[in-house]
Amino acid sequence: MSNAMDGLAPPSFDDLLAARERIAPYLSPTPLHRHAALDELLGAAVYVKHENHQPVGAFKVRGGLNLMAQLSPAEREAGVVTASTGNHGLSIAFAARRLGVAATICVPCGANPGKVNAIRALGARTVEEGVKFEGAFAAAERLARERGMRFIHSANEPQLIAGVGTLALEVFTEQPDLDYLLTAVGLGSGASGACLAARELSPRTRVIGVQAAASPAVHDAWRSGRLESRPNETFAEGLATGRPAELTLAILREQLAEFRLVSEAEILRAIVWWIERAHTLAESAAAATLAGAYGMRDRLAGCHIGLVCTGGNLALDQLRRALGEAGEPSSGSPGLAD
């Protein structure tokens, strides 16, 4: 696996600290809140890191700013191109606008329209290609070659990982005695950053990743140690990937304590729980985190746990679907009125 990483090294803890200083002029720390109804649901003391409060509604803006601030003059002049299902693209578009860099974001056809419109509103050019993330990724690589732009990988970028790792710096500075910290995994930049921060600030905390069972590529690679493709069928665009990334997978295999899969139905149910129990409109990736915690609630009972609400950019059709299915909880699970 190390050979496939082309010399990329994981960021150090000092890189996370530097990233915190670098992004401070642009972003304020996000709140870490308690919600009594979530405590009741999980039988634990639950601390929610509300990255849905970010200016683009999701955590990845931290990484985009950290990377964009370190581009060379030649890279700034050439512009940047990346592929995204939404939040990474928003991050790059926001950072590019703030730092005066031209950005092109390649998205799959039919991507979350709210996210795509927000990317365009930030001044970035969008290119729709492919029915899945992998098609948009190939388009971004092609444009980078043809036009000499700086290609930004959504995971194999140490500066991105260091940037998003600042959210975990904030968590552990405010609440250093967590037993568990759960976060969603698409390609794993957020979970990787959380692992790096936990190792230095709270080594007793077990960092747990949660991924959609319908798109289990990173989970399966974490277990096997092999870079293998898997079907990419989840509706949760923040979790929709069919192949792992080398750098984040290496970090997760070394440091992630546990990895869980959740079903599409569990994600939909958790969208409603976020609304009902935390007064929070959470996107599907954040819902997966809550669903993962609920699935291990017996083990979490009486513990102090952190949940990363990765963002709030929920597509309206997903919200309607979740609300429509809320009255039919699976056997043994609480319904909307519980």
KOLBA-324541 format. One line per field, with one value per residue (C-alpha): residue number from 0; residue in one letter; chain; y, x, z. Coordinates in pm, 1 decimal. Last residue first. Example, Ala and Ser with C-alpha at 12.3 -4.5 7.8 and 13.67 -1.06 7.14 Angstrom:
2
nr	[1, 0] $
rest	[S, A] $
kette	[A, A] $
c2	[-106.0, -450.0] $
c1	[1367.0, 1230.0] $
c3	[714.0, 780.0] $
***
This chain:
338
nr	[337, 336, 335, 334, 333, 332, 331, 330, 329, 328, 327, 326, 325, 324, 323, 322, 321, 320, 319, 318, 317, 316, 315, 314, 313, 312, 311, 310, 309, 308, 307, 306, 305, 304, 303, 302, 301, 300, 299, 298, 297, 296, 295, 294, 293, 292, 291, 290, 289, 288, 287, 286, 285, 284, 283, 282, 281, 280, 279, 278, 277, 276, 275, 274, 273, 272, 271, 270, 269, 268, 267, 266, 265, 264, 263, 262, 261, 260, 259, 258, 257, 256, 255, 254, 253, 252, 251, 250, 249, 248, 247, 246, 245, 244, 243, 242, 241, 240, 239, 238, 237, 236, 235, 234, 233, 232, 231, 230, 229, 228, 227, 226, 225, 224, 223, 222, 221, 220, 219, 218, 217, 216, 215, 214, 213, 212, 211, 210, 209, 208, 207, 206, 205, 204, 203, 202, 201, 200, 199, 198, 197, 196, 195, 194, 193, 192, 191, 190, 189, 188, 187, 186, 185, 184, 183, 182, 181, 180, 179, 178, 177, 176, 175, 174, 173, 172, 171, 170, 169, 168, 167, 166, 165, 164, 163, 162, 161, 160, 159, 158, 157, 156, 155, 154, 153, 152, 151, 150, 149, 148, 147, 146, 145, 144, 143, 142, 141, 140, 139, 138, 137, 136, 135, 134, 133, 132, 131, 130, 129, 128, 127, 126, 125, 124, 123, 122, 121, 120, 119, 118, 117, 116, 115, 114, 113, 112, 111, 110, 109, 108, 107, 106, 105, 104, 103, 102, 101, 100, 99, 98, 97, 96, 95, 94, 93, 92, 91, 90, 89, 88, 87, 86, 85, 84, 83, 82, 81, 80, 79, 78, 77, 76, 75, 74, 73, 72, 71, 70, 69, 68, 67, 66, 65, 64, 63, 62, 61, 60, 59, 58, 57, 56, 55, 54, 53, 52, 51, 50, 49, 48, 47, 46, 45, 44, 43, 42, 41, 40, 39, 38, 37, 36, 35, 34, 33, 32, 31, 30, 29, 28, 27, 26, 25, 24, 23, 22, 21, 20, 19, 18, 17, 16, 15, 14, 13, 12, 11, 10, 9, 8, 7, 6, 5, 4, 3, 2, 1, 0] $
rest	[D, A, L, G, P, S, G, S, S, P, E, G, A, E, G, L, A, R, R, L, Q, D, L, A, L, N, G, G, T, C, V, L, G, I, H, C, G, A, L, R, D, R, M, G, Y, A, G, A, L, T, A, A, A, A, S, E, A, L, T, H, A, R, E, I, W, W, V, I, A, R, L, I, E, A, E, S, V, L, R, F, E, A, L, Q, E, R, L, I, A, L, T, L, E, A, P, R, G, T, A, L, G, E, A, F, T, E, N, P, R, S, E, L, R, G, S, R, W, A, D, H, V, A, P, S, A, A, A, Q, V, G, I, V, R, T, R, P, S, L, E, R, A, A, L, C, A, G, S, A, G, S, G, L, G, V, A, T, L, L, Y, D, L, D, P, Q, E, T, F, V, E, L, A, L, T, G, V, G, A, I, L, Q, P, E, N, A, S, H, I, F, R, M, G, R, E, R, A, L, R, E, A, A, A, F, A, G, E, F, K, V, G, E, E, V, T, R, A, G, L, A, R, I, A, N, V, K, G, P, N, A, G, C, P, V, C, I, T, A, A, V, G, L, R, R, A, A, F, A, I, S, L, G, H, N, G, T, S, A, T, V, V, G, A, E, R, E, A, P, S, L, Q, A, M, L, N, L, G, G, R, V, K, F, A, G, V, P, Q, H, N, E, H, K, V, Y, V, A, A, G, L, L, E, D, L, A, A, H, R, H, L, P, T, P, S, L, Y, P, A, I, R, E, R, A, A, L, L, D, D, F, S, P, P, A, L, G, D, M, A, N, S, M] $
kette	[A, A, A, A, A, A, A, A, A, A, A, A, A, A, A, A, A, A, A, A, A, A, A, A, A, A, A, A, A, A, A, A, A, A, A, A, A, A, A, A, A, A, A, A, A, A, A, A, A, A, A, A, A, A, A, A, A, A, A, A, A, A, A, A, A, A, A, A, A, A, A, A, A, A, A, A, A, A, A, A, A, A, A, A, A, A, A, A, A, A, A, A, A, A, A, A, A, A, A, A, A, A, A, A, A, A, A, A, A, A, A, A, A, A, A, A, A, A, A, A, A, A, A, A, A, A, A, A, A, A, A, A, A, A, A, A, A, A, A, A, A, A, A, A, A, A, A, A, A, A, A, A, A, A, A, A, A, A, A, A, A, A, A, A, A, A, A, A, A, A, A, A, A, A, A, A, A, A, A, A, A, A, A, A, A, A, A, A, A, A, A, A, A, A, A, A, A, A, A, A, A, A, A, A, A, A, A, A, A, A, A, A, A, A, A, A, A, A, A, A, A, A, A, A, A, A, A, A, A, A, A, A, A, A, A, A, A, A, A, A, A, A, A, A, A, A, A, A, A, A, A, A, A, A, A, A, A, A, A, A, A, A, A, A, A, A, A, A, A, A, A, A, A, A, A, A, A, A, A, A, A, A, A, A, A, A, A, A, A, A, A, A, A, A, A, A, A, A, A, A, A, A, A, A, A, A, A, A, A, A, A, A, A, A, A, A, A, A, A, A, A, A, A, A, A, A, A, A, A, A, A, A, A, A, A, A, A, A] $
c2	[754.7, 929.0, 886.2, 515.4, 344.1, 30.3, -330.0, -410.9, -153.9, 184.1, 243.9, 590.4, 750.1, 621.7, 930.0, 1159.7, 996.1, 1008.7, 1373.2, 1458.9, 1264.9, 1449.5, 1779.2, 1711.7, 1738.7, 1978.3, 1976.4, 1863.6, 1625.1, 1594.2, 1435.3, 1227.4, 1221.9, 967.0, 965.3, 619.0, 498.0, 268.9, 276.6, -103.2, -151.6, 140.2, -28.3, 0.0, 336.9, 471.5, 353.6, 515.6, 842.1, 830.0, 733.5, 1038.0, 1256.8, 1105.9, 1159.6, 1530.9, 1663.3, 1909.2, 1951.4, 1996.6, 1737.4, 1468.1, 1517.3, 1649.5, 1425.2, 1131.5, 1193.8, 1168.8, 860.4, 671.7, 739.9, 617.5, 299.2, 227.9, 269.5, 16.7, 78.8, -48.6, -19.8, 32.3, 7.8, 144.3, 353.2, 403.3, 196.4, 86.4, 432.9, 610.4, 377.5, 406.7, 785.3, 780.3, 511.7, 621.3, 359.3, 251.0, 262.2, 584.4, 727.0, 815.8, 1190.4, 1109.4, 911.5, 731.2, 432.4, 215.3, 208.0, -156.5, -237.8, -174.0, -323.0, -165.1, -445.5, -432.0, -676.0, -512.2, -152.4, -243.9, -372.3, -60.0, 163.5, -6.2, -51.1, 142.5, -14.1, -96.8, 277.0, 376.6, 447.5, 504.6, 461.1, 651.6, 492.2, 760.0, 652.2, 831.1, 1169.4, 1461.4, 1306.7, 991.9, 1158.2, 1431.5, 1187.0, 959.9, 1252.7, 1364.0, 1015.4, 1001.1, 1330.0, 1233.5, 892.4, 827.7, 844.4, 774.0, 907.6, 991.3, 834.1, 940.0, 701.1, 710.0, 1087.8, 1241.8, 1542.2, 1743.5, 2103.8, 2054.8, 1710.1, 1840.3, 2144.5, 1935.2, 1694.7, 1975.5, 2065.2, 1727.5, 1866.9, 2087.1, 1825.6, 1580.8, 1839.5, 1937.1, 1572.1, 1527.9, 1175.0, 1226.3, 1451.1, 1463.6, 1816.2, 1843.7, 2164.0, 2282.5, 2221.3, 2241.5, 1897.7, 1699.7, 1864.0, 1832.9, 1458.9, 1405.9, 1597.4, 1390.8, 1064.6, 1177.6, 1271.2, 919.6, 763.2, 967.8, 791.7, 853.9, 1016.4, 1379.2, 1711.8, 1994.8, 2285.1, 2621.5, 2783.8, 3124.4, 3054.3, 3047.9, 2764.3, 2550.2, 2636.4, 2523.3, 2193.0, 2141.5, 2207.1, 1990.3, 1682.3, 1511.4, 1399.7, 1367.4, 1314.9, 1625.4, 1788.1, 2111.4, 2374.8, 2642.5, 2978.7, 3106.8, 3435.1, 3323.4, 3357.4, 3232.1, 2934.5, 2843.7, 2845.6, 2649.4, 2395.6, 2334.4, 2324.2, 2063.9, 1857.0, 1883.1, 1782.8, 1448.9, 1573.3, 1581.1, 1841.1, 2114.1, 2399.9, 2718.0, 2774.2, 3106.0, 2969.3, 2664.8, 2884.5, 3102.0, 2786.8, 2661.8, 2664.7, 2873.1, 2650.0, 2340.8, 2481.4, 2646.7, 2329.6, 2120.6, 2330.1, 2358.1, 1981.3, 2009.4, 2090.5, 2361.3, 2592.4, 2859.9, 2589.5, 2533.3, 2182.7, 2100.7, 2062.9, 1840.7, 1652.5, 1537.4, 1239.9, 1120.9, 768.9, 567.1, 605.7, 738.4, 907.3, 1091.2, 1190.0, 1332.5, 1528.8, 1705.1, 1812.0, 2054.6, 2097.7, 2423.0, 2508.0, 2696.4, 3013.5, 3002.6, 3240.8, 3403.7, 3075.4, 2866.4, 2896.5, 2877.8, 2551.5, 2422.1, 2478.5, 2270.6, 1994.8, 2000.5, 1977.4, 1657.5, 1521.4, 1487.3, 1145.1, 1100.3, 1093.2, 929.9, 793.4, 639.4, 324.4, 217.3, 241.6, 0.0] $
c1	[-4074.5, -4316.7, -4104.9, -4059.3, -3808.4, -3639.2, -3734.2, -3858.8, -3767.5, -3936.6, -4235.9, -4366.9, -4041.2, -4062.7, -4226.7, -4012.6, -3698.3, -3818.5, -3917.6, -3579.1, -3397.3, -3594.6, -3507.4, -3134.6, -2962.0, -2670.4, -2652.0, -2298.9, -2057.4, -2259.5, -1965.2, -2086.6, -1886.3, -1941.2, -1923.6, -2024.1, -2318.6, -2448.1, -2216.8, -2187.3, -2563.6, -2598.1, -2392.2, -2651.8, -2764.1, -2411.0, -2399.2, -2734.4, -2608.7, -2303.4, -2512.2, -2730.9, -2423.4, -2363.8, -2732.1, -2730.5, -2842.8, -3125.1, -3090.2, -3352.2, -3150.5, -3410.3, -3674.2, -3462.2, -3162.5, -3397.4, -3558.5, -3227.6, -3156.5, -3447.7, -3317.1, -2968.9, -3108.2, -3313.0, -3004.7, -2820.3, -2531.6, -2173.4, -1928.3, -1552.6, -1349.2, -1039.7, -907.8, -531.4, -319.7, -583.9, -737.1, -411.0, -329.5, -684.8, -659.1, -346.6, -444.3, -796.0, -1070.9, -1284.8, -1657.9, -1746.4, -2077.7, -2061.2, -2124.5, -2374.1, -2602.8, -2821.0, -2588.1, -2511.2, -2133.9, -2050.0, -1697.9, -1347.9, -1045.0, -736.7, -628.3, -569.3, -854.4, -1052.7, -980.2, -1037.5, -1385.7, -1476.2, -1333.6, -1534.2, -1862.1, -2105.2, -2448.3, -2339.0, -2302.8, -2002.0, -1933.8, -1589.4, -1509.5, -1243.7, -1175.3, -1075.7, -801.5, -539.0, -702.7, -485.4, -206.8, -362.9, -705.2, -590.7, -447.5, -752.6, -991.4, -799.0, -827.4, -1200.9, -1253.5, -1041.6, -1210.0, -1308.9, -1675.6, -1654.0, -1894.0, -1778.3, -1793.9, -1584.1, -1576.0, -1478.3, -1457.1, -1240.0, -1089.8, -1411.1, -1334.8, -981.1, -1076.6, -1362.0, -1172.9, -874.7, -1126.9, -1258.5, -899.3, -857.2, -1047.7, -749.8, -482.4, -664.9, -699.3, -332.8, -224.3, -406.0, -498.4, -861.4, -1062.2, -782.2, -709.4, -582.5, -383.3, -474.0, -258.2, -549.1, -554.4, -403.7, -616.9, -924.8, -868.6, -821.0, -1141.5, -1336.2, -1208.3, -1322.8, -1667.4, -1705.5, -1587.1, -1838.6, -2126.4, -2347.4, -2068.4, -2009.3, -2143.9, -1890.3, -1920.3, -1744.0, -1685.4, -1826.0, -1963.2, -2314.5, -2200.5, -2100.6, -2430.4, -2624.3, -2437.2, -2497.9, -2870.1, -2891.7, -2746.4, -2573.8, -2785.5, -2489.3, -2179.2, -1982.3, -1667.6, -1574.0, -1367.4, -1196.6, -1032.8, -828.9, -887.0, -831.6, -1188.1, -1338.7, -1105.7, -1177.1, -1553.6, -1531.8, -1291.7, -1518.3, -1832.8, -1668.9, -1576.4, -1937.6, -2103.2, -2043.6, -1697.8, -1426.3, -1149.5, -997.1, -769.9, -647.1, -337.4, -242.4, -292.1, -83.4, 199.2, 192.7, 221.5, -82.4, -64.3, -375.0, -578.6, -492.3, -591.4, -902.1, -1024.0, -953.6, -1165.7, -1442.0, -1476.9, -1684.6, -2022.0, -2287.7, -2095.4, -2054.8, -2002.2, -2287.5, -2355.8, -2020.8, -2210.1, -1989.7, -2248.1, -2162.9, -2366.7, -2370.4, -2505.2, -2826.5, -2837.5, -3189.9, -3201.0, -2874.0, -3006.7, -3317.5, -3105.7, -2909.4, -2554.2, -2366.6, -2013.2, -2026.1, -1818.6, -1490.7, -1488.0, -1374.5, -1190.0, -914.7, -873.1, -796.5, -416.3, -393.0, -586.9, -388.5, -64.7, -196.1, -303.8, 37.1, 203.1, 4.3, 169.1, 9.0, 23.7, 302.3, 256.0, 551.0, 355.0, 84.5, 71.4, 412.1, 282.7, 0.0] $
c3	[2157.7, 1918.9, 1606.6, 1660.3, 1881.4, 1752.2, 1827.9, 1480.3, 1219.2, 1229.0, 997.3, 1075.7, 973.8, 615.9, 469.8, 680.6, 547.2, 187.3, 215.3, 367.5, 95.2, -173.5, -6.6, -24.0, 312.0, 342.5, 722.4, 785.4, 953.5, 1272.5, 1451.3, 1743.1, 2066.9, 2339.1, 2718.8, 2837.5, 3047.9, 2776.0, 2473.3, 2453.6, 2449.7, 2208.9, 1936.3, 1658.7, 1791.2, 1749.7, 1389.7, 1315.2, 1464.1, 1239.3, 937.1, 998.5, 965.1, 620.2, 530.9, 602.6, 937.2, 996.6, 1370.8, 1643.6, 1840.8, 1918.5, 1650.4, 1366.5, 1432.4, 1489.6, 1151.4, 969.2, 1183.6, 1028.6, 678.8, 773.3, 929.0, 616.1, 396.7, 611.3, 847.8, 844.8, 1133.4, 1163.0, 1482.1, 1653.5, 1364.9, 1404.7, 1169.2, 921.3, 929.4, 850.5, 559.7, 427.8, 434.0, 221.2, -28.6, -115.2, -109.4, -408.2, -475.6, -301.2, -189.8, 180.5, 143.8, -132.9, 96.5, -161.0, -130.4, -434.7, -481.4, -546.2, -424.9, -557.5, -385.3, -236.2, -1.8, 374.2, 430.7, 710.3, 618.4, 252.2, 338.6, 532.6, 259.4, -16.0, 172.1, -48.5, 21.2, 378.2, 431.9, 640.6, 1006.6, 1156.3, 1524.2, 1718.7, 2058.4, 2308.0, 2549.4, 2339.7, 2406.2, 2292.7, 2085.2, 1939.0, 1937.7, 1698.6, 1444.8, 1469.0, 1418.6, 1110.6, 964.6, 1042.4, 861.8, 559.7, 533.3, 173.4, 270.3, 641.1, 904.5, 1254.7, 1598.5, 1897.2, 2192.7, 2560.6, 2566.3, 2838.2, 2656.4, 2611.0, 2511.3, 2382.9, 2256.6, 2041.4, 1911.0, 1805.0, 1649.1, 1427.4, 1341.3, 1174.1, 876.6, 797.3, 857.5, 631.5, 356.5, 382.6, 364.7, 30.9, -79.8, 31.9, -203.6, -458.7, -573.9, -931.9, -990.0, -1338.8, -1646.4, -1887.5, -2050.2, -1763.1, -1495.2, -1714.2, -1751.5, -1377.3, -1308.2, -1562.5, -1413.0, -1067.2, -1200.8, -1338.0, -1009.5, -812.0, -988.0, -1293.2, -1489.4, -1580.5, -1461.3, -1483.5, -1241.6, -1254.8, -917.9, -827.4, -480.6, -627.8, -853.1, -555.4, -382.9, -689.3, -689.8, -316.8, -345.2, -655.6, -481.3, -774.8, -1071.9, -1307.4, -1098.1, -999.7, -1139.6, -960.0, -1141.4, -934.4, -1012.5, -716.7, -532.8, -173.8, -42.4, -367.5, -385.5, -24.0, -78.5, -404.9, -252.2, 47.1, -162.5, -384.0, -80.5, 33.8, -293.1, -464.5, -549.4, -811.3, -819.8, -1033.3, -935.1, -1099.9, -1314.4, -1148.8, -798.9, -886.5, -1017.2, -703.7, -490.7, -304.6, 76.8, 155.5, -73.6, 130.8, 470.2, 330.1, 163.2, 469.6, 704.9, 443.9, 476.1, 792.4, 633.1, 600.7, 367.2, 636.0, 903.5, 1150.1, 1011.8, 1172.3, 1498.7, 1716.1, 1921.0, 2273.6, 2398.4, 2759.8, 2712.8, 2703.4, 2324.5, 2279.2, 2620.0, 2564.9, 2222.8, 2389.0, 2634.6, 2361.0, 2450.2, 2227.1, 2092.0, 1897.0, 1587.9, 1618.6, 1405.9, 1044.2, 809.5, 1016.7, 1213.1, 902.9, 920.4, 1298.8, 1311.6, 1013.9, 1203.7, 1494.6, 1256.8, 1087.4, 1429.9, 1485.4, 1174.2, 833.3, 670.5, 415.8, 40.6, -133.4, -427.3, -202.1, -411.5, -279.7, 78.1, 0.0] $
***
